Amino acid sequence: MAAAGCGGPVALLALLLAAAAARLYRAGEDPLTVLAAGSVRRALLNSSAAWVVQFYSSSCGHCIAFAPTWRALAGDVKDWEAAIRVGVLDCGEEENYETCKEYGIHYYPTFRYFKAFTKQFTTGENYKAGADRELQTVRQMMIDFLQNHSQEFRPPACPPLDPVSSSDITSLFDKNSRRYTAIVFESNNSYVGREVILDLIQYENIVVKRALNFDKTFLEKLGITSVPSCYLVYPNGSHGLINILKPLRSFFSSYLKSLPGVRKKLLLPLQLPVQENKEKSTEIKVWKEFDKSKLYMADLESGLHYLLRVELATHKTLEGAELKTFKDFVTVSAKLFPGRQPVVKLLETLQEWLVSLPLDKIPYDAILDLVNNKMRISGIFLTKKVQWVGCQGSRPELRGYTCSLWKLFHTLTVQAALRPKALLNTGLEDNPQVVLQIMRRYIHHFFGCKACAQHFEEMAKESMDSVKTLDKAVLWLWQKHNVVNNRLAGDLTEDPKFPKVQWPTPDICPACHEEIKGLHSWNEAQVLQFMKYHYNSENIVYKYTESQTDSSETEQGDTRELKDKSLLKKPSGNRENKIQDKENVLDSESKVLDKIIANHGPVKDSEIPLCAGCNQHIVDRFILKVLDRHWHSKCLKCSDCQTQLAEKCFSRGDGVYCKEDFFKRFGTKCAACQQGIPPTQVVRRAQDFVYHLHCFACIVCKRQLATGDEFYLMEDSRLVCKADYETAKQREAESTAKRPRTTITAKQLETLKNAYNNSPKPARHVREQLSSETGLDMRVVQVWFQNRRAKEKRLKKDAGRQRWGQYFRNMKRSRGTSKSDKDSIQEEGPDSDAEVSFTDEPSISEMSHSNGIYSNLNEASPALGRQAGTNGSFALDHSGIPAQDQYHDLRSNSPYGIPQSPASLQALPGHQPLISSLVYPDNGLGIMGQSGQGVPQSMRVLAGNGPSSDLSTGSSGGYPDFPASPASWLDEVDHGQF
């Protein structure tokens, strides 16, 4: 009865096994990737391959039973890992608790798919095949997941999985190639072709495609009588059907891999983040000797720790049936758990807190704060690590939490039978099934192993209602525990050192066993007596339990009070960015929880503040107060980067920001990248524009400009170095040529004029019809109508002016045209409707002096009204035009005051020299010559992409063309960053 559970040799073996820390899957040995908290995010984010990850718990019996299947799946699709990888993460490991909570893992095993090139954190896509977890089903789901990738984010190593057409296949015949091409013909619902394609992605000199069996004639031509079949096109162009003994994936793949010249590619091994070496990974866990006839408090407290901090913590909030189950469980545990006083006080405090809250939904983080004693309540404590003794297994994944959970509920049923008045005034008294029903509901809502929960529910439906007394409840749970032991005997979940046998065994309870007519029988009266003795508080051993620590001294870091500070500063001198300073107070003196814990009675719902972040009631002891609003400490985060804010925060409107993001969003912005510039960062300046050092670069050659370099500042704040500007100007001068002209015949002209008389601005379908009738290009027709409308507009405007009539008569006379043939091409001449010209690119001279939008770097110049000068691409003569008419015809919507007609073009004055002498201080970047003097007058400040005139392509019939955008010579430059 009192013999120790293990001897020396067994202890040594268990010590070696524990030191190896082997879980269900072994990194480096199993053909899959073992992930952990420190590597899972970096492995899944921006991965060149997709992922399928199994989140499991090493204490889950179904996970243990499923491990061989998952291991076999990983080996079966090992050749696919360049396209999709198989991984596992153990949520039963203490270091992975928070990670599994972030991914929303409630039950085990859980399969999640993660797409390639994922930029932001995602919890993945759930496995959609339900309870069907056969190897073939999971493999087909992996293929479907790969096909659901968009073309943009498909893994680069994944070839096309869609079927090809008959014409595509025919085009491969009788052509020499450097590789084989295999085509797998199959039905629409077959996966064989796609599986073979993925099997061969790591092999070179061969390409595999798939085709469907829809084209029966084509199949007969190739000699294919059944599917799936494989047709092979050899490198020399010959082709034929492959004779395979069995039309199976493995046969096809094996044959193709064995072809001459087909070999596996030399691929770099998968590089995953190396996990940090932690001290606990090298810690040797010594086997704890124990007496199997005793009950160890370390097992019960470790089970409570795992239950409250891990299993329940996967649920973000508790409400409805889940909240009712948790409240009842805490109530029963607080009244019946035969634990140490600090643990019992913790359960009692939690029970009083839950009863006093008038909420129908509680965030579990608030419960965790109390379990972790964030309030620094004196005298409460619960261990924060597992310490299995009677529940320790020969391998880390065996026994453990499931063993502890059985022991916990056995203890509660026995204590309910021994102390029937313990539940008085709780609303749970006078119910002999109370502990069993709470256990049933807990396993249904919270237990991680879903398959185990279903088995227990089937047993409960079968006979739990027959329990009529508290003693019967003790025996019912004992019987069902033995049923489970019998079902799992010989299973993979069975610990070889602790076989699944009927309990209690004869060596610890001889009176429990009898033989009736040669058959084994249980003496239930003796079993009940044994159960009441074994799970009584007097049989509990406190060896190996963690010594109590005053948690009020160890939890100060999370609950410190922070001084009030003035946090917001003026980010720039711009008035619209000026923010009034506000004091963001971190208020830690909420007394709501104090009132509940002090048992002063329940509080009203209106007295519990709402969090401005999650809009949930704040039931923490310490509350943050910012901008006259209350926050959970975990909810006060920067609106941009989601970093949790502690001592300082900045605000504008309803947003709360960290210092860096606040200045990025509302501070001075770089004129190039439009990103905010922190006030402490070194910058470059050009006129009123401010730049990051790395952004102060030529947009053509990308070279970062340094102090002393000469450059041209464009109006849209872009920069061009002197060398690139002069090179572009020289290139424009050399490439200047005659503009292409299209000559229109008399017949074509007549057709166009008739159409113009019907509609001066025809619709697109009319222009398409005219293009078809005349044989002219659509663009030519469009430009002809533009020219014609511009000409009509000018003629109407200048009608009655004698000087224009004289101008046209002199022009016609000088050209020697015939007055009798007014509609002929000869009469029209270069100013005719019969010629249409196009200007593809303006010259540098046009860009320099056309739009009137250039200015000296030292001062802002208006678009119009400058002093006359001599710098122009053509003469600007405004003699003879009244002053009141000089600028009357400007486009109202143009920011640069661009004229619409030749008359107003003539009205524009000349330009001043663009740069006289400009010197920047040493701390900035100026336009400096080599001698430090100003830039010569020949250099110009080049304006940006201003709007082009209405006449830029439509008034080339003898009148001055207004040039296109001055940035046209930069069309080949990549402006993506601007």
NORHU-V799414 format. One record per backbone hydrogen bond with DSSP energy under -0.5 kcal/mol. CO is the residue of the C=O (numbers start at 1). NH is the residue of the N-H. Records with the same first field share a line. If there is no record, write none. Layout:
CO=NH, NH
//
This chain:
3=292
7=11
8=12
9=13
10=14
11=15
12=16
13=17
14=18
15=19
16=20
17=21, 22
18=21
25=23, 27
26=29, 30
30=32
32=34
33=35, 88
35=90
36=39, 40
39=43
40=44
41=45
44=47
47=117
50=85
51=114
52=87
53=55, 112
54=56, 89
55=109, 110
56=91, 92
57=60
59=61
60=64
61=65
62=66
63=67
66=69, 70
67=71
68=72
69=73
70=74
71=75
72=76
73=77
75=78
77=80
78=81
80=83, 84
83=50
85=52
86=33
87=54
88=35
89=56, 91
90=93
93=96
94=97
96=100
97=101
98=102
99=103
100=105
101=104
104=106
108=450
110=55
111=127
112=53
113=125
114=51
115=118
118=46
125=113
129=132
131=133
134=138
135=139
136=140
137=141
138=142
139=143
140=144
141=145
142=146
143=147
144=148
146=149
150=154
155=158
157=159
165=169
166=170
167=171
169=172, 173
170=173
172=175
180=207
181=233
182=184, 209
183=185, 231
184=211
185=228, 229
186=213
187=190
191=195
192=196
193=197
194=198
195=199
196=200
198=201
200=203
202=265
204=263
205=180
207=182
209=184
210=164
211=186
212=215
214=216
215=219
216=220
217=221
218=222
219=223, 224
220=223
223=225
229=185
230=242
231=183
232=234, 240
233=181
234=237
235=177
237=174
238=234
240=232
242=244
246=248
248=252
249=253
250=254
251=255
252=256
253=257
254=258
255=258
256=259
259=262
261=263
263=204
265=267
270=272
276=278
278=281, 282
279=282
280=283
283=285
284=286
287=289
290=5, 292
291=294
295=297, 541
296=299, 300
297=301
298=302
299=303
300=304
301=305
302=306
303=307
304=308
305=309
306=310, 311
307=312
310=314
311=314
312=315
314=316
316=364, 365
318=362
319=322, 323
320=324
321=325
322=326
323=327
324=328
325=329
326=330
327=331
328=332
329=333
330=334
331=335
332=336
333=337
337=339
340=344
341=345
342=346, 381
343=347
344=348
345=349
346=350
347=351
348=352
349=353
350=354
351=355
352=356
353=357
356=603
360=320
362=318
363=366, 367
364=368
365=369
366=370
367=371
368=372
369=374
370=373
373=376
377=380
389=392
391=400
395=398
399=402
400=404
401=405
402=406
403=407
404=408
405=409
406=410
407=411
408=412
409=413
410=414
411=415
412=416
413=417
414=418
415=419
419=422
421=424
423=426, 428
428=431
431=434
433=437
434=438
435=439
436=440
437=441
438=442
439=443
440=444
441=445
442=446, 447
448=108, 450
449=453
450=454
451=455
452=456
453=457
454=458
455=459
456=460
457=461
458=462
459=463
460=464
463=466
464=467
469=473
470=474
471=475
472=476
473=477
474=478
475=479
476=480
477=481
478=482
479=483
480=484
481=485
482=486
483=487
484=488
485=489
488=491
491=494
494=496
495=498
498=495
499=501
505=508, 509
509=512
510=513
512=523
514=521
515=517
516=519
519=516
521=514
522=524
523=527
524=528
525=529
526=530
527=531
528=532
529=533
530=534
531=535
533=536
536=539
537=540
539=295
541=297
542=545
549=551
550=553, 554
551=555
556=559
565=567, 584
569=571
571=668
574=577
575=578
577=571
582=567, 568, 584
583=585
584=565
585=587, 625
586=588
587=623
591=595
592=596
593=597
594=598
595=600
596=599
604=607, 608
605=608
607=609
609=618
611=615
616=611
617=619
621=590
624=631
626=629
629=626
630=612
631=624
632=635, 636
635=637
636=645
638=642
643=638
650=657
652=655
655=652
656=639
657=650
658=662
659=663
660=664
661=665
662=666
663=667
664=676
668=677
670=674
675=670
676=678
678=681
682=693
684=691
685=925
686=689
689=686
690=671
691=684
692=696
693=696
695=697
696=705
698=702
703=698
706=709
709=928
710=722
712=714, 720
714=717
718=714
719=699
720=712
721=725
722=726
723=727
724=728
725=729
726=730
727=731
728=732
729=733
730=734
731=735
732=736
733=736
740=838
741=743
742=836
745=749
746=750
747=751
748=752
749=753
750=754
751=755
752=756
753=757
754=758
755=759
759=762
763=767
764=768
765=769
766=770
767=771
768=772
769=773
770=774
771=775
777=781
778=782
779=783
780=784
781=785
782=786
783=787
784=788
785=789
786=790
787=791
788=792
789=793
790=794
791=795
792=796
793=797
794=798
795=799
798=801
800=802
801=804, 805
802=806
803=807
804=808
805=809
806=810
807=811
808=812
809=813
810=814
811=815
812=816, 817
813=816
820=822
821=824
824=828
825=829
828=831
829=832
832=835
834=744
836=742
838=840
843=847
844=848
845=849
849=873
856=859
870=872
871=911
875=877
876=878
878=881
880=882
882=885, 886
883=886
885=888
887=890
889=900
891=894
894=897
898=891
901=905
902=906
903=907
904=908
905=908
911=871
921=924
924=926
926=928
929=932
933=929
936=939
940=942
944=946
949=952
951=955
955=959
956=958
963=949
965=968
967=970
968=971
970=973
973=975
975=978
//
